[in-house]
Amino acid sequence: MELDKSTEFKMADKNEGNTKVVQEALRLNAEGMTNAAIGRRLGVHQGTVRRWFRKLGLPPKKAGFKL
């Protein structure tokens, strides 16, 4: 299936926005936030955050207290 140019541009714009959100998710992860907290902050489901991180090769993060 071949896409017309306007569809290609829309898809590129959508992916650009996702890239910024994923970068913000990575920043929040580095600050120690859980996937659930990141999802709440960014307005997405925690499963979406987990999928982003899995695609990037990050190890799974378990919620809980750090001593």
Buried (B, 14 or more C-beta within 10 A) or exposed (E): EEEEEEEEEEEEEEEEEEEEBBEEBBEBBEEEBBBBBBBBEBEBEBEBBBEBBEEEEEEEBEEEEEE
